Amino acid sequence: MSLKAINPTLTRTGMRSIFNVSDAGLHTKITHLALGTSRYTPTGKESELKAEKARIEIVGSRYLDDFQMEITALIDGNVGFTLAELGVMLEDGTLLAVWSDPDTPMAHYTPGVPIAFSFVLALTGLPQDVIKVTGDVDLQLFFGEEFAGTATSMITLQFENFQLNETVRGLTKELSIAQTARAELLRRLEAVEARVDLQANAHIEQLTLDATLASSLLTVQRHTIEKDQLQ
């Protein structure tokens, strides 16, 4: 028995289903997890697992806050397989979220050796209080006090990590905005400098032309004076 912490990606199909339910003033439930063996990087465009091998009911759940949900499940079947993809399923069979890793599977399930795992599902961007989860088993009663304590610690760490990631993403966005503003400022400064250089060159050319003209006029005037003196 082991505990796994993962962070699945919400699918577009699942999000549309949630918004449709919300618009109708209804609620929907997360009831099962789909387990598969294919390895890839989820994009959010998935509507099903690529190689589903089992589907299990959720045994426990709770909201950490308005947009963070902890889900706990137990794999305990008769067929062994390498767990490399996981889908969060709504009660109508819609794939709400999917997890997979192209390089590292979650675990290898062997019949007779149950795998218990818990993860946080981020619901940011979805309507509040629309999603419910089946399964309300107390972790301490289901897995024992030691596992329950470990699960709680892991979930807390995962939640803190999610919040840290959100902070980093926010700072990264602000940095990107600042860098974009700086680049725009530099572009404008370069444009101003270019205009100043152009105007300065034009002014120098005009001064040179004026000086040449003045010199020519002085020469003509001097010749005129000399001619008048000769007469």
ChimeraX attribute file (.defattr): number of C-alpha atoms within 10 A of each C-alpha:
attribute: neighborCount
match mode: 1-to-1
recipient: residues
	/A:1	13
	/A:2	14
	/A:3	18
	/A:4	15
	/A:5	15
	/A:6	17
	/A:7	15
	/A:8	21
	/A:9	22
	/A:10	26
	/A:11	23
	/A:12	17
	/A:13	17
	/A:14	22
	/A:15	20
	/A:16	14
	/A:17	18
	/A:18	22
	/A:19	15
	/A:20	13
	/A:21	16
	/A:22	18
	/A:23	11
	/A:24	8
	/A:25	9
	/A:26	13
	/A:27	14
	/A:28	17
	/A:29	15
	/A:30	23
	/A:31	19
	/A:32	22
	/A:33	23
	/A:34	21
	/A:35	25
	/A:36	20
	/A:37	21
	/A:38	19
	/A:39	18
	/A:40	16
	/A:41	13
	/A:42	18
	/A:43	12
	/A:44	18
	/A:45	14
	/A:46	19
	/A:47	17
	/A:48	20
	/A:49	19
	/A:50	14
	/A:51	15
	/A:52	17
	/A:53	17
	/A:54	17
	/A:55	17
	/A:56	16
	/A:57	17
	/A:58	22
	/A:59	20
	/A:60	19
	/A:61	23
	/A:62	16
	/A:63	15
	/A:64	14
	/A:65	11
	/A:66	12
	/A:67	15
	/A:68	16
	/A:69	19
	/A:70	21
	/A:71	24
	/A:72	23
	/A:73	20
	/A:74	20
	/A:75	22
	/A:76	17
	/A:77	16
	/A:78	10
	/A:79	11
	/A:80	15
	/A:81	16
	/A:82	16
	/A:83	21
	/A:84	23
	/A:85	27
	/A:86	26
	/A:87	27
	/A:88	27
	/A:89	24
	/A:90	22
	/A:91	13
	/A:92	11
	/A:93	15
	/A:94	20
	/A:95	26
	/A:96	25
	/A:97	29
	/A:98	27
	/A:99	23
	/A:100	25
	/A:101	15
	/A:102	12
	/A:103	9
	/A:104	11
	/A:105	16
	/A:106	18
	/A:107	13
	/A:108	14
	/A:109	19
	/A:110	16
	/A:111	14
	/A:112	12
	/A:113	14
	/A:114	14
	/A:115	19
	/A:116	18
	/A:117	18
	/A:118	21
	/A:119	22
	/A:120	23
	/A:121	21
	/A:122	20
	/A:123	18
	/A:124	11
	/A:125	9
	/A:126	16
	/A:127	16
	/A:128	11
	/A:129	13
	/A:130	15
	/A:131	18
	/A:132	16
	/A:133	21
	/A:134	17
	/A:135	18
	/A:136	13
	/A:137	14
	/A:138	13
	/A:139	19
	/A:140	13
	/A:141	10
	/A:142	12
	/A:143	15
	/A:144	11
	/A:145	12
	/A:146	10
	/A:147	18
	/A:148	16
	/A:149	13
	/A:150	13
	/A:151	24
	/A:152	14
	/A:153	12
	/A:154	17
	/A:155	22
	/A:156	15
	/A:157	13
	/A:158	18
	/A:159	21
	/A:160	12
	/A:161	12
	/A:162	16
	/A:163	12
	/A:164	12
	/A:165	12
	/A:166	12
	/A:167	12
	/A:168	12
	/A:169	12
	/A:170	12
	/A:171	12
	/A:172	12
	/A:173	12
	/A:174	12
	/A:175	12
	/A:176	12
	/A:177	12
	/A:178	12
	/A:179	12
	/A:180	12
	/A:181	12
	/A:182	12
	/A:183	12
	/A:184	12
	/A:185	12
	/A:186	12
	/A:187	12
	/A:188	12
	/A:189	12
	/A:190	12
	/A:191	12
	/A:192	12
	/A:193	12
	/A:194	12
	/A:195	12
	/A:196	12
	/A:197	12
	/A:198	12
	/A:199	12
	/A:200	12
	/A:201	12
	/A:202	12
	/A:203	12
	/A:204	12
	/A:205	12
	/A:206	12
	/A:207	12
	/A:208	12
	/A:209	12
	/A:210	12
	/A:211	12
	/A:212	12
	/A:213	12
	/A:214	12
	/A:215	12
	/A:216	12
	/A:217	12
	/A:218	12
	/A:219	12
	/A:220	12
	/A:221	12
	/A:222	12
	/A:223	12
	/A:224	12
	/A:225	11
	/A:226	11
	/A:227	10
	/A:228	9
	/A:229	8
	/A:230	7
	/A:231	5
